[in-house]
Amino acid sequence: MIKGWTGKRLRIDLSLKKAWSEDIPPADLRQWFGGRGLNASFFSQHFTSPVSADSPENPIAFAVGPLTGTLAPCSGWTSIASFSPLSDSPVYGFTRMPGHFGASLKAAGFDQCIIQGKAERPVTLWIDDGEVKFEKADHLWGKETTETTVTLQEEKGDRSIEVLCIGPAGEGQVPLANVIHRLSWTGDRLGLGYLFGVKQLKAIAIRGKKPVTLQYPKKFLDLCLSLKNQIHEGQKRRKLKAEGDSSLLGREERSSAHRRLPPGSEKQWATSLWANLSGSEGCSSCPVHCGRSVQDRGNSLAGIHLDKPWYLGPQIGVYSGEWTLKLHRFCQAQGLDPFLTASLLGRILEGVETGTFSEEDLRQMDEIEDHGEKVLTLLRRITSGGKKEFHLPAPPTSDNEDLDILADIVSFCMIVVNRLNLMTISNIIDLINGATGYALTNKDLQVTISNIRQMESRLQNKTLHWNDQTSLLRQEKGQISQILKKEERDHVSISNPTAS
Amino acid sequence: MSAISIIPERCTGCQSCEMACSLSHEGACGSSLSRIRAKKWEEISVFIPTVCQHCEKPPCMEICPTGARKRIPETHAVVTDEKRCVGCKSCIYACPYGAPVIHPSTKRTMTCDLCKGSPLCTQVCTAGALSYIPEGDSSMERKRAFGQTLFHAMRTR
């Protein structure tokens, strides 16, 4: 077994109620060194053409990297892939989810989990340290996410269990539905809630007790400690922490939002938002803690990830922090994807799309004076409308796709790596070396990124081939190369402690 | 003499302390190998790290039938002598915090040893929930805040 990995893949068939474990060949782990590549390679091996999102064979794949579940800062992300229901014809889609789910999956003894089949009755998967049980979930069906999470934990008598579940939106097969765990961290932009709903999978409850072993524990510890400081002391993180600057996150779409903000409104929004937030929440081993707890009349509620408020705020013309939080709470309880929801709401409000609404409906809506209330009313209608056709735009592409992929393949936080630039490529190479013992070169990284991109393009039937000239050009002059050159010049590799 | 000070309102549930503790003591990362554990109530965003408090009058030392629980004079830490421990778990039941945990492979209890005087968990806690400070400085305000959080957590559960 390669250190840092468990070397196991959990296969689940909901139709047959069977679960079994497979060995992942060490060569695959060495080749992909992360969740995104493992998922893409699984799909490439098993599917020559896409299957319908509704079909039982359509897998939902969760996978983690060698650094997941360790002290490595910001290693709490999980890569997820499936044939997505969001487009007219099924297409290979992938996303990533922050939080603690990946770390729990690994502690339960698995690097990857593939869920196929369709249950006849609502079911919960209970993965207890490597053992899998299919449990009836009729009593949970219809329940909001908070009640589902707490009920499952109380039934098992252990609040340390991680519960990944859907809400009523997912059950009703609303394409905008997502999955949520710890009531804050969500898997978005893939229609995951819909896919769980189709499979009648209400929740996955995980408890893991297996530690992650490391190749060079001493070196790894030293690296993690210095990296933690590097991130914690980073200027952008400080700015993020500073009060009222929540809008640093989730603003990529700002330039494309054609709406001009009324003067002072953004500040007013941020102030009213922050008045209702306190305390922080963090992903597994994260020094940034970009989740906040929501306060409601002196009561503490489940948290909000700072990625989200912007979308449920100024992005859709809501300039009241209270309304943003109300909208978020609705999404949280129902299991709705805030990003897709916001983009659909935006289009309806701009009159570009009518969604499920008749003109009469929209005229009635115009009579509601408070904009926040109007949006929430729209949202309630969308959720109760069930499975309807929406035209969902593609997620915004990042400025630096290579860095996104790099963060994603090792199941790292893109916010820290790409948006805040608080971790360098050499840092990641050093960490992987400490955990697994691989001595990766920059060339290896470039080849892997290019391979993953090609696999994904083939799965998505895009015209990018092995001999594609543009991709070779990218590899030659790509952003990764430029960044690496810059890093070499700046000598930013922070430490080279001797291997223990 | 210094002690680990816990301010649970600041804990974010990131579990870095657990990872650092297990990595430095056992050379592997995992909550089950950690001497400190962050308890969670996610529906109300409450996270509370629990760790041995190294009591002045430790119930674990009084109850231990084999005398395995002992105090290290240099750090004032109360730890388990693995050679004497028989894994009877009395210390876990006697501890008001339930802080001692069972080592998954040796099946003996283990508790915080204050890392020989520089606890690593306090160094990795960027949220400021854990710090290692002189005992007298752990102020009344902090104790009251902790009590309130516990009270709140119990009442709303």
Interface residues (C-beta under 8 A of the other chain):
Chain A: G69 T70 L71 G76 H100 A103 A107 T146 T149 V150 R159 S160 R182 L183 S184 K209 K210 P211 V212 T213 L214 P217 F220 L221 C224 L225 K228 H232 G279 S280 E281 G282 C283 S284 S285 C286 P287 V288 H289 G291 S293 V294 N299 S300 L301 A302 G303
Chain B: E9 R10 T12 G13 C14 Q15 S16 M19 A20 S22 L23 S24 E26 G27 A28 C29 G30 S31 S32 L33 R37 K39 K40 W41 E42 E43 I44 S45 V46 F47 P104 Q123 V124 T126 A127 H152 T156
